[in-house]
Amino acid sequence: MITVNRLDENTFDVVVKAASVTTHRVTVPEEYYRKLTGGKISKEKLVEDSFKFLLKRESNTMIFTEFQLPVIGRYFPEYVQTMKGTQK
């Protein structure tokens, strides 16, 4: 289960309940949000979809506790296209 809580305009706390419960702080730069979504979905939904993407590839205990959303694309090159594809 993924719970996303907005802290401010671009910062979110994410709680992932799996075998272990983990908490993550994620920053979503405005221009990156627009690039991935065109503003078609909320930042909360983008963060949730991003965590679903990550959890298909690694356990929640392997996800950084604090990061900016663009970091995902450095580790998983297919991330940007996958996120853009969910907006159609």
C-alpha positions as CSV (number, residue, x, y, z in Angstrom):
1,M,0.0,0.0,0.0
2,I,1.3,3.5,-1.0
3,T,0.2,6.6,0.9
4,V,1.3,10.0,-0.5
5,N,1.1,13.1,1.7
6,R,1.8,16.6,0.3
7,L,4.2,18.7,2.5
8,D,4.4,21.7,0.2
9,E,4.0,22.5,-3.5
10,N,6.8,20.1,-4.6
11,T,7.6,17.9,-1.6
12,F,5.8,14.7,-0.6
13,D,6.2,12.1,2.1
14,V,5.4,8.6,0.9
15,V,4.7,5.6,3.2
16,V,5.0,2.2,1.7
17,K,3.5,-0.7,3.6
18,A,4.9,-4.0,2.4
19,A,6.8,-6.7,4.3
20,S,8.4,-3.6,6.0
21,V,7.0,-0.2,6.4
22,T,9.2,2.6,4.9
23,T,8.9,6.3,4.6
24,H,10.4,8.4,1.8
25,R,10.6,12.1,1.1
26,V,10.3,13.0,-2.6
27,T,10.7,16.3,-4.4
28,V,9.0,16.9,-7.7
29,P,10.5,19.8,-9.7
30,E,7.8,21.7,-11.5
31,E,9.3,21.5,-14.9
32,Y,9.9,17.8,-14.6
33,Y,6.3,17.3,-13.5
34,R,5.1,19.2,-16.6
35,K,7.5,17.2,-18.8
36,L,6.1,13.9,-17.6
37,T,2.4,14.7,-17.3
38,G,1.6,17.9,-19.2
39,G,-0.3,18.7,-16.1
40,K,-2.9,16.0,-16.9
41,I,-2.6,14.4,-13.4
42,S,-1.8,15.7,-9.9
43,K,1.7,15.6,-8.5
44,E,0.4,13.1,-5.9
45,K,-0.7,10.7,-8.6
46,L,2.6,11.1,-10.4
47,V,4.5,10.2,-7.1
48,E,2.1,7.3,-6.5
49,D,2.6,6.0,-10.1
50,S,6.4,6.4,-9.7
51,F,6.4,4.3,-6.6
52,K,4.4,1.6,-8.3
53,F,7.0,1.7,-11.1
54,L,9.8,1.3,-8.5
55,L,8.1,-1.4,-6.5
56,K,7.9,-3.6,-9.7
57,R,11.7,-3.4,-9.8
58,E,12.9,-3.4,-6.2
59,S,11.6,-3.7,-2.7
60,N,10.5,-0.7,-0.7
61,T,13.6,-1.1,1.6
62,M,15.8,-0.5,-1.5
63,I,14.2,2.8,-2.5
64,F,16.1,5.9,-1.3
65,T,14.6,7.6,1.7
66,E,15.0,11.0,0.2
67,F,15.3,11.9,-3.5
68,Q,14.2,14.1,-6.4
69,L,11.9,12.4,-8.9
70,P,14.3,12.8,-11.8
71,V,16.8,10.4,-10.0
72,I,14.6,7.5,-11.0
73,G,15.4,7.9,-14.7
74,R,19.2,7.6,-13.9
75,Y,18.7,4.1,-12.6
76,F,15.8,3.0,-14.8
77,P,16.1,4.6,-18.3
78,E,12.6,3.4,-19.2
79,Y,11.0,5.5,-16.4
80,V,10.3,8.7,-18.4
81,Q,8.6,6.9,-21.3
82,T,6.7,4.7,-18.9
83,M,5.4,7.7,-17.0
84,K,4.5,9.6,-20.1
85,G,2.7,6.5,-21.4
86,T,0.4,6.4,-18.3
87,Q,-0.9,9.9,-19.1
88,K,-2.5,9.0,-22.5
